[in-house]
Amino acid sequence: MAEYTEKQGQYLAFIYYYTKVNGRPPAQADLQRYFQATPPSVHQMILTLEKRGFISRMPRQARSIRVLLLPEHLPPLI
């Protein structure tokens, strides 16, 4: 099972469910609105999740975040 903080888990769950519902990954602005966070803090979280191997992104491509964990390893979205 993946080892992530509670906040990281919420970001992962949001990205997963947003993609499932909308048919495309969230933009950073969507994450900012949902988590009421600043652009730098959202960007740092994305970098952290990518560095830890929880997500992948395509360089210079918008809405390219993909969760690499199985859905059953994600927490419920609060």
Number of C-alpha atoms within 10 A of each C-alpha: 8 12 10 14 9 10 11 17 20 18 22 28 21 24 22 23 16 17 17 11 9 9 9 15 21 20 14 18 15 15 20 16 11 11 14 11 13 13 14 11 11 19 16 11 15 22 15 14 19 17 11 13 13 19 19 17 15 10 7 7 8 12 14 16 22 19 23 13 16 10 13 8 13 19 15 13 13 6
